[in-house]
Amino acid sequence: MHHWQDSVLAISFVVFSLALLPSVLHADKKPALATSSLTFTFLIPGLVVYVSLRLWYSAVLTAVNASLWGTLAVQRYLLDRKK
């Protein structure tokens, strides 16, 4: 069964993920490591909740969003090591 809440959450995560793409793709404009790593970390419990509620679209898009934040964290870490 598809829930309308799943669609609303999924749409918000699509927009949120699209908004992150410029930061992921830019060579050196990255959020702080703490921001990226904490956001990544705290998206994971939400992912577990969405799976437990069978909100599949939200779960997949939360995983995508968490992956983008994780990518940003790694990119920031690598940039900081170069300095």
Buried (B, 14 or more C-beta within 10 A) or exposed (E): EEBEEBEEBBEEBBEBBEEBEEBBEEEEEBBEBEBBBEBBEEBEEBBEEBBEEEBBBBBBBBBBBBBBBBBBBBBBEEBEEEE
